[in-house]
Amino acid sequence: MNIGIVGAGVAGLAAANVLQERGHSVTLFESRHEVGGQVVTFPVGNGDLLECFYHHIFTNDTTVVKYIEELGLGKDLKWIEPKNAHFYKGKSYPFVTPMDLVKFTAIPFVSRARLGLVAIWLRRQHDWHKYEPITARAWMERAVGKTAYKALWGPLLKAKFSEDADQVGMVWLWGKVYLRFASRKSTNSESLGYLQGSFRKYYQALADRIEQRGAKIRLSTPVEGIDIEDGRVKGIRSGGELHEFDQVLMTLPNILVKRIAPDLPADYLEVLGRVKYQWATCLVLALDRPLTEYYWQSIGDPLPFVAAVEHTNFMPPSRYDGNHIVYFSNYTPPDDPVLQMDADQVLDNYFAGIKKLNPAFDRSWVKQKWLFKDPGGQPVITTNYSKSIPEMRTGVDGLYLSNTTQVYPEDRGQNYSLLLGEKVARLMHDDGLAAAKSAAL
């Protein structure tokens, strides 16, 4: 079959790889100037490339590790035990081990004990279905108490989902606890993985491999529409031209799928419309010195950003031309004013909050700054979310979807995007075989 794929992120690349292995011809259309999707990179001085949005992997992200090793890059994958913290009531509290929780004196001991016991309980709960009807806030306030919820889980939910925080389903929070602890070999440590030189090394190597096999990757090529005729996909419209295909895979967020394929069946469009998205934004600063001693700080106070990720407390500054790199992350609704700002304006907006983390911080420390935005940053995972998951088959013969709304109960991430790409590719192949057999009868 001749197959078109919209989007050359990791899901699209993984799908192309599997489809090629099964003998199909593949063309990918990517609006950006490079492959990678939400894992795209930018240069920092004369040093390594860096992801626009911070990335690391967990030890149970075995699919990413498989790709990295198969592409001959295993030697560059480094596992590091980071120093993480939670910033609450104006203080940074180390937050990795059970002893760190004991020392979280911003809340009473009883609240700390309940947080620890609930974490142990959730990591042993394998059936997520029982949590579908209840919100994370309702379950957690009952389990750990309002004081502990306000100190830890409440700010996390508010940070990710803003005004929708109280509607987020408990399955999402269960996944955060269950999968995070499942990745640990010990309760007293956590190892996170990073590919020296950026994750671009493996997905670019994957792109190179599928191109060497004959695939076409059309960069800087936005897709204008999907042509559908008599209930069957006809092809992809780009640059005013129709490119005909036997099958088409869309790997875009629902909000973009609805734009390029408005002729999808009404019931499928209705499912796509159920999921709201939070925009992801990252202000990235290159500093002439460290900001803090921590790699990752979640923010429990009402600061204008929700996490501070100091990448060079994870990888050495020498890899980034001597710069100290800090991401300031935010998730916002589509109408948030920060989305209309440039990097200078966002730094002005965040300045007082950054000084909370380090009162000595001064603008003179900033050597460079960048601001990155993505409209499909975080699907809002509500109660009974399984009813809002679109099928990979769209209801149009030969037209398929694979995106982060379908990884539930897991959360978005490279590992699950790769798995989704492989899964939809197998489905497309099997459907093609079935159609060929039917036509031969």
C-alpha positions as CSV (number, residue, x, y, z in Angstrom):
1,M,0.0,0.0,0.0
2,N,0.9,3.6,-0.5
3,I,0.5,5.4,2.9
4,G,0.5,9.0,3.9
5,I,1.3,10.1,7.5
6,V,0.5,13.6,8.8
7,G,3.1,14.5,11.4
8,A,6.7,13.3,11.7
9,G,6.8,13.2,15.5
10,V,7.9,10.1,17.3
11,A,4.5,8.4,16.8
12,G,4.6,9.1,13.0
13,L,8.2,7.9,12.7
14,A,7.4,4.7,14.7
15,A,4.4,4.0,12.5
16,A,6.4,4.6,9.3
17,N,9.1,2.2,10.6
18,V,6.6,-0.6,11.2
19,L,4.7,-0.1,8.0
20,Q,8.0,-0.2,6.0
21,E,8.9,-3.5,7.7
22,R,5.7,-4.9,6.4
23,G,6.4,-3.8,2.9
24,H,4.5,-0.6,2.5
25,S,5.5,2.7,0.8
26,V,5.4,5.7,3.2
27,T,5.3,9.5,2.9
28,L,5.4,11.8,5.9
29,F,4.2,15.4,5.9
30,E,5.6,17.7,8.7
31,S,4.8,21.4,9.1
32,R,8.0,22.0,11.2
33,H,11.5,22.3,9.6
34,E,12.6,19.1,11.4
35,V,11.2,15.8,12.6
36,G,10.4,15.1,16.2
37,G,7.1,16.7,17.0
38,Q,7.0,17.8,20.7
39,V,10.6,16.6,21.1
40,V,12.1,19.1,18.7
41,T,15.3,20.9,19.7
42,F,17.2,24.2,19.4
43,P,20.9,25.1,19.6
44,V,22.5,26.6,22.7
45,G,25.6,28.5,21.8
46,N,28.2,26.1,20.3
47,G,27.1,23.2,22.6
48,D,24.7,20.4,22.3
49,L,21.2,20.7,21.0
50,L,18.5,21.0,23.7
51,E,14.8,20.0,23.7
52,C,12.4,23.0,23.5
53,F,10.3,21.2,26.2
54,Y,12.2,19.4,28.9
55,H,12.5,15.6,28.5
56,H,13.8,12.6,30.4
57,I,12.8,9.0,30.6
58,F,12.1,6.5,33.3
59,T,13.6,3.1,33.7
60,N,10.3,1.5,32.6
61,D,10.2,3.4,29.4
62,T,11.5,0.3,27.7
63,T,10.3,1.2,24.2
64,V,12.4,4.4,24.0
65,V,15.4,2.4,25.3
66,K,14.8,-0.3,22.7
67,Y,14.9,2.3,19.9
68,I,17.9,4.0,21.2
69,E,19.8,0.7,21.5
70,E,18.7,-0.6,18.1
71,L,19.9,2.6,16.5
72,G,23.4,2.2,18.0
73,L,23.1,5.0,20.6
74,G,23.0,3.0,23.8
75,K,26.4,4.3,24.9
76,D,25.0,7.9,24.9
77,L,22.0,7.0,27.2
78,K,22.9,8.1,30.8
79,W,21.0,7.2,33.9
80,I,21.3,9.7,36.7
81,E,19.9,10.0,40.2
82,P,18.6,13.6,40.3
83,K,18.0,16.0,43.2
84,N,14.4,17.0,43.1
85,A,12.4,19.3,45.3
86,H,9.0,20.7,46.1
87,F,8.7,24.5,46.7
88,Y,6.1,25.3,49.3
89,K,5.6,28.2,51.7
90,G,8.7,29.9,50.3
91,K,11.1,27.0,50.8
92,S,12.5,24.2,48.7
93,Y,12.1,20.8,50.3
94,P,14.0,17.9,48.8
95,F,11.4,15.4,47.6
96,V,12.7,12.0,46.4
97,T,12.9,9.5,49.3
98,P,10.6,8.5,52.1
99,M,12.9,10.4,54.5
100,D,12.4,13.5,52.4
101,L,8.7,13.2,53.1
102,V,9.3,12.9,56.8
103,K,11.3,16.1,56.6
104,F,8.5,18.0,54.8
105,T,7.8,20.0,57.9
106,A,5.6,22.5,56.1
107,I,2.6,20.3,57.1
108,P,1.9,18.3,60.3
109,F,3.4,14.9,60.8
110,V,0.0,13.2,60.5
111,S,-0.5,14.7,57.1
112,R,3.0,13.6,56.0
113,A,2.2,10.1,57.2
114,R,-1.0,10.0,55.2
115,L,0.8,11.1,52.1
116,G,3.3,8.3,52.4
117,L,0.7,5.6,53.2
118,V,-1.5,6.7,50.3
119,A,1.5,6.6,47.9
120,I,2.3,3.0,49.0
121,W,-1.4,2.1,48.6
122,L,-1.7,3.5,45.1
123,R,1.5,1.8,43.9
124,R,-0.1,-1.5,44.7
125,Q,-3.4,-0.8,42.9
126,H,-3.3,-2.4,39.5
127,D,-6.9,-1.9,38.5
128,W,-7.4,1.7,37.4
129,H,-11.0,1.3,36.3
130,K,-12.4,1.7,39.8
131,Y,-11.0,5.2,39.9
132,E,-12.8,6.3,36.7
133,P,-16.0,7.8,38.2
134,I,-14.3,10.0,40.9
135,T,-12.2,13.2,40.7
136,A,-8.6,13.3,41.9
137,R,-9.5,16.1,44.3
138,A,-12.4,14.2,45.9
139,W,-10.4,11.0,46.3
140,M,-7.2,12.6,47.5
141,E,-8.8,15.0,50.0
142,R,-10.6,12.1,51.6
143,A,-7.4,9.9,51.5
144,V,-4.7,12.3,52.7
145,G,-6.7,15.2,54.2
146,K,-7.2,18.8,52.9
147,T,-4.0,20.0,54.5
148,A,-1.8,17.5,52.6
149,Y,-3.8,17.9,49.4
150,K,-3.4,21.7,49.5
151,A,0.4,21.3,50.0
152,L,1.2,18.7,47.3
153,W,-1.5,17.3,45.0
154,G,-3.7,20.3,44.7
155,P,-0.9,22.5,43.3
156,L,0.2,19.8,40.9
157,L,-3.3,19.5,39.5
158,K,-3.8,23.2,39.4
159,A,-0.5,23.6,37.6
160,K,-1.3,21.0,34.9
161,F,-5.0,21.8,34.4
162,S,-5.7,25.4,35.7
163,E,-9.5,26.0,35.9
164,D,-10.2,22.4,35.1
165,A,-8.2,21.0,38.0
166,D,-11.2,20.0,40.0
167,Q,-12.6,18.0,37.1
168,V,-9.5,15.9,36.6
169,G,-10.1,12.2,37.1
170,M,-8.4,10.1,39.7
171,V,-7.1,7.8,37.1
172,W,-4.7,10.5,35.9
173,L,-3.3,10.9,39.4
174,W,-3.2,7.2,40.1
175,G,-1.1,6.8,36.9
176,K,1.4,9.5,38.1
177,V,1.9,7.6,41.4
178,Y,1.7,4.0,40.1
179,L,3.9,4.4,37.1
180,R,6.5,6.7,38.8
181,F,7.0,4.2,41.6
182,A,7.0,1.3,39.2
183,S,10.1,2.8,37.6
184,R,12.1,2.7,40.8
185,K,14.4,-0.1,41.8
186,S,14.4,1.3,45.3
187,T,12.2,3.6,47.4
188,N,15.3,5.5,48.4
189,S,16.4,6.5,44.9
190,E,15.1,7.3,41.4
191,S,17.1,7.1,38.1
192,L,16.1,9.2,35.2
193,G,17.5,8.7,31.7
194,Y,18.8,11.3,29.2
195,L,20.4,10.9,25.8
196,Q,23.6,12.9,25.6
197,G,23.3,15.2,22.7
198,S,19.5,15.4,23.0
199,F,16.8,12.9,22.2
200,R,17.0,14.2,18.7
201,K,19.8,11.8,18.1
202,Y,17.6,8.8,18.1
203,Y,14.5,10.1,16.3
204,Q,16.7,11.7,13.6
205,A,18.5,8.4,13.3
206,L,15.1,6.7,12.9
207,A,14.1,9.2,10.3
208,D,17.3,8.7,8.4
209,R,16.8,4.9,8.5
210,I,13.3,5.1,7.1
211,E,14.4,7.5,4.4
212,Q,17.2,5.2,3.4
213,R,14.6,2.5,3.0
214,G,12.7,4.7,0.5
215,A,10.3,6.8,2.6
216,K,9.8,10.4,1.8
217,I,9.7,13.0,4.6
218,R,8.4,16.4,3.5
219,L,9.5,19.0,6.0
220,S,8.1,22.5,6.2
221,T,5.0,21.1,4.5
222,P,1.8,22.0,6.3
223,V,-1.3,19.8,5.5
224,E,-4.3,21.8,4.5
225,G,-6.8,19.0,4.4
226,I,-7.7,15.3,4.1
227,D,-9.8,14.4,1.1
228,I,-12.6,12.0,1.7
229,E,-14.8,10.6,-1.1
230,D,-17.8,8.2,-0.7
231,G,-16.7,7.3,2.8
232,R,-13.2,6.5,1.9
233,V,-10.0,8.5,2.3
234,K,-8.6,9.7,-1.0
235,G,-5.5,11.6,0.0
236,I,-3.7,14.5,1.6
237,R,-3.9,18.1,0.4
238,S,-0.8,20.1,0.8
239,G,0.5,23.2,-1.1
240,G,-2.7,23.2,-3.1
241,E,-2.0,19.7,-4.4
242,L,-3.7,16.4,-3.7
243,H,-1.4,13.5,-2.9
244,E,-3.4,10.3,-3.3
245,F,-2.9,7.4,-0.8
246,D,-4.4,4.1,-0.1
247,Q,-4.4,4.9,3.7
248,V,-3.7,8.0,5.7
249,L,-2.6,8.3,9.4
250,M,-3.1,11.5,11.3
251,T,-0.8,12.0,14.4
252,L,-2.0,15.5,15.3
253,P,-3.9,16.7,18.4
254,N,-7.7,16.5,18.1
255,I,-8.0,20.3,17.7
256,L,-5.9,20.2,14.6
257,V,-7.5,17.0,13.3
258,K,-10.9,18.7,13.3
259,R,-9.4,21.5,11.3
260,I,-7.9,19.4,8.5
261,A,-10.6,16.7,8.4
262,P,-13.9,18.5,9.0
263,D,-15.7,15.9,6.9
264,L,-15.1,13.1,9.5
265,P,-18.4,11.3,10.6
266,A,-20.4,13.5,13.0
267,D,-20.2,11.0,15.9
268,Y,-16.4,10.8,15.6
269,L,-16.0,14.6,15.5
270,E,-18.2,14.7,18.7
271,V,-15.7,12.4,20.5
272,L,-12.8,14.5,19.3
273,G,-14.5,17.6,20.7
274,R,-14.9,16.1,24.2
275,V,-11.2,16.5,25.1
276,K,-9.9,19.9,26.0
277,Y,-6.2,20.8,25.8
278,Q,-3.9,22.9,27.9
279,W,-1.2,24.8,26.0
280,A,2.3,23.9,27.1
281,T,4.7,26.8,27.4
282,C,8.4,26.8,28.4
283,L,10.6,29.9,29.1
284,V,14.1,28.6,28.8
285,L,17.0,30.7,30.3
286,A,20.7,30.3,29.7
287,L,22.3,31.7,32.8
288,D,26.0,32.4,33.7
289,R,25.7,30.5,37.0
290,P,23.4,28.0,38.7
291,L,20.0,29.1,39.9
292,T,19.4,26.3,42.5
293,E,20.9,23.0,43.4
294,Y,17.9,21.0,42.1
295,Y,17.1,19.4,38.8
296,W,13.3,19.5,39.2
297,Q,11.3,21.7,41.4
298,S,7.5,21.4,41.5
299,I,5.9,24.6,42.7
300,G,3.3,24.5,45.5
301,D,3.1,28.3,46.0
302,P,1.1,30.6,43.7
303,L,4.0,31.5,41.4
304,P,3.4,32.3,37.7
305,F,5.1,29.0,36.6
306,V,4.4,25.5,37.7
307,A,7.8,23.8,37.6
308,A,11.5,24.9,37.4
309,V,13.6,22.3,35.6
310,E,17.4,23.1,35.9
311,H,18.7,20.8,33.1
312,T,22.3,21.5,33.9
313,N,21.9,20.0,37.4
314,F,21.2,16.8,35.4
315,M,23.6,17.1,32.5
316,P,26.9,19.2,32.9
317,P,26.9,22.9,31.7
318,S,30.0,22.0,29.7
319,R,27.8,20.3,27.1
320,Y,25.9,23.6,26.6
321,D,28.8,26.0,26.0
322,G,29.2,26.6,29.7
323,N,25.6,27.8,30.1
324,H,23.3,26.9,33.0
325,I,20.0,26.0,31.5
326,V,16.7,26.4,33.3
327,Y,13.2,25.7,32.0
328,F,10.2,27.5,33.6
329,S,7.1,25.4,32.6
330,N,3.5,26.4,32.5
331,Y,0.3,24.8,31.2
332,T,-2.4,27.3,30.3
333,P,-5.9,27.5,28.7
334,P,-6.0,28.8,25.2
335,D,-7.0,32.3,26.3
336,D,-4.2,32.8,28.8
337,P,-2.4,36.2,28.4
338,V,1.0,34.5,28.5
339,L,0.4,33.0,25.1
340,Q,0.4,36.5,23.6
341,M,3.8,37.4,25.2
342,D,7.3,37.1,23.9
343,A,10.3,35.8,25.9
344,D,11.2,39.2,27.3
345,Q,7.6,39.8,28.5
346,V,7.3,36.4,30.1
347,L,10.6,36.9,31.9
348,D,9.3,40.2,33.3
349,N,6.1,38.3,34.4
350,Y,8.1,35.5,36.0
351,F,10.9,37.6,37.5
352,A,9.5,37.9,41.0
353,G,8.7,34.2,41.1
354,I,12.2,33.2,40.0
355,K,13.6,35.4,42.9
356,K,11.5,33.3,45.3
357,L,13.6,30.3,44.3
358,N,16.8,32.3,44.6
359,P,16.6,35.8,46.1
360,A,20.0,36.7,44.5
361,F,18.7,36.1,41.0
362,D,19.3,39.1,38.7
363,R,18.6,39.8,35.1
364,S,22.4,40.2,34.5
365,W,22.6,36.4,35.0
366,V,20.6,35.9,31.8
367,K,22.8,35.3,28.7
368,Q,20.0,34.1,26.4
369,K,16.3,33.3,26.6
370,W,13.7,31.5,24.5
371,L,10.0,30.9,24.7
372,F,8.3,27.8,23.2
373,K,4.5,27.1,23.0
374,D,2.5,24.1,21.9
375,P,-1.3,24.0,21.7
376,G,-1.5,20.3,22.3
377,G,0.6,20.2,25.4
378,Q,-1.7,18.3,27.8
379,P,-5.1,16.7,27.2
380,V,-7.5,17.4,30.2
381,I,-8.2,13.9,31.6
382,T,-11.6,14.1,33.2
383,T,-13.7,11.4,35.1
384,N,-14.8,8.5,32.9
385,Y,-12.3,9.6,30.3
386,S,-12.3,6.2,28.6
387,K,-15.6,7.4,26.9
388,S,-13.7,10.3,25.4
389,I,-11.0,8.2,23.7
390,P,-11.3,8.3,19.9
391,E,-10.8,5.0,18.1
392,M,-7.8,4.6,15.8
393,R,-10.2,3.8,13.0
394,T,-12.0,7.1,12.3
395,G,-15.1,5.8,10.6
396,V,-13.7,6.7,7.2
397,D,-12.3,3.8,5.3
398,G,-8.5,4.0,5.3
399,L,-8.2,7.0,7.6
400,Y,-6.6,6.5,11.1
401,L,-5.7,8.6,14.1
402,S,-2.9,8.2,16.7
403,N,-2.3,10.9,19.3
404,T,-1.8,11.5,23.0
405,T,-5.5,11.4,23.8
406,Q,-5.3,7.6,23.3
407,V,-2.5,6.7,25.8
408,Y,-4.9,6.6,28.7
409,P,-4.5,5.4,31.5
410,E,-0.9,6.3,30.9
411,D,0.1,10.0,30.4
412,R,1.7,11.6,27.4
413,G,5.4,10.8,26.8
414,Q,7.8,9.5,24.2
415,N,7.5,5.9,25.3
416,Y,3.7,5.8,24.8
417,S,3.8,7.8,21.6
418,L,6.2,5.2,20.1
419,L,3.9,2.4,21.3
420,L,0.9,4.1,19.7
421,G,2.7,4.5,16.4
422,E,3.6,0.8,16.3
423,K,0.0,-0.2,17.3
424,V,-1.7,1.9,14.7
425,A,0.7,0.7,12.0
426,R,-0.1,-3.0,12.8
427,L,-3.8,-2.1,12.6
428,M,-3.4,-0.4,9.2
429,H,-1.4,-3.3,7.9
430,D,-4.0,-5.9,9.1
431,D,-6.9,-3.8,7.7
432,G,-5.1,-3.6,4.3
433,L,-4.7,-7.3,4.2
434,A,-8.3,-7.9,5.1
435,A,-9.4,-5.4,2.4
436,A,-7.2,-7.1,-0.2
437,K,-8.6,-10.6,0.7
438,S,-12.2,-9.3,0.5
439,A,-11.5,-7.7,-2.9
440,A,-10.1,-11.0,-4.2
441,L,-13.3,-12.9,-3.3
